[in-house]
Amino acid sequence: TVIIRLERLARGQTTIVAEYSELDRFSLRLSDRETIQQTRSLETSMRGEDLRLMFLLYKGTPPANPSPDNAYREVHFWVDVQSGA
């Protein structure tokens, strides 16, 4: 299962999430060494600079409170989201 979240971190912090929005959640089944590419459309009402777009990967069902600490794998990107973007 992949969970895509957009996070605003607490001012001056690198690990404390002040606000987040789950943008997408989907499941895939892949064999060993198999890869897949998908295009996803994401929408959010959250705006701002230096937001963290996080992809959390779970084997099986994700926990009730998904986070980088309990994910099998994670990757993130820093993004700016403006009105009309």
Disulfide bonds with the S-S distance in Angstrom:
none
